[in-house]
Amino acid sequence: MFRKIVASMLTAIALSAPAWAEGGMVKAEVIKVDKSAGKVTLKHGPIKSLDMDAMTMVFRVADPAMLDTVKAGDRVEFEAGRVNGAITITRLGKGR
């Protein structure tokens, strides 16, 4: 019985994850990349999860290797959250 409950929960999580992930991505344009500081400046749309309007701002990145894949002028999609009190990009990829 316990296995069935766990299996049902895992199935529900797996089916809802793509919808959740899609809703958290924010479209942006890269303005500046500062690899030595681990930061990127983005002109972004609203970030619903942080109750933030569209603007241009500097973000820290959770993993500096993310900055190896982008340059000024690129269209990207990202997710951000609060990490140790700072708004930080946790996922970053090329935009559509």
N, C-alpha and C positions, 0 to 999 in steps of 0.2 A: 504494500500500500504506500509506504513512504517513497519508494522508488517511482511510483506513478505520479505522486504529487511533485516530486523534484523534476521529473521529466516534463510534466505539464508546465511548470514554472520556467524551465529552461527554454522550452519551445516558445512560450509567450514572449520571453525576453528576446530571443533570436529574431522573432518576427517583427517586433517593435523597434529594434535597434536601427535598421536602415531608415525608417521614417524619422526617428529622433535625430540621427546624424545629419540627415538632409536639412532639417529645420534649423540646426545650429550653425551652419556655414554662412559666412558673411562675404559678400563680394567686395573687392577693393582693387585699387591701383597702387603699385609700389612707387613711392616717390624717392626714397633713399634707402640704401642698405649700409649699415655700419657693422661689419663683421667683427671688428676688434672689440666693440662694446656689446655685441650680442643683441643689437636692436635694429628695428626696421621702421621706417616711416610709411604709413599707409593712409590713403584717402579712401575711407570706407563708408559703407552704408550703415544703417542702424544695427546695433548689436542688441537684440531683444533680451538675451540672457543677462545682460549687464544694465539694461534699461538706459542705453546710451544712444543718442542721436547720431546721424551721419556727421562726420568731420574728418579732418586730417590730424593724425597724432602719431607719436612715437610709441612703439610697443617693445617690450622685452620678448625674447623667444625662449621657450622652455628648452629647446635643443639648438645650439648654435649651428649645427649642420643644416638646419632648415634654410639658412641664409645662402648656402651654396647653390641652391636651385633657383634663386630669383635675382632679378636685377631691376633697376629703375625703369619704369614704363610697362612692366609686366602686369597683366591682369591676374589676380589671384583670388582664392577663396580661403577663408581661415576660420578657426574657432578660437575664442579667447575666454579666459576665466581669471579669477584671482588666485595667484600662487604666492604664498608668503606675503600677502597684503598688496602685491603689485599686479596690475592687469597685464597678463602674459598670454602670448599666442601659444596654444597647445597643439594646434594642427595648422599646417600651411601647405597649399598646393596650387598648381596652375589653375586659373579660372577657365570657365567655359565661354 
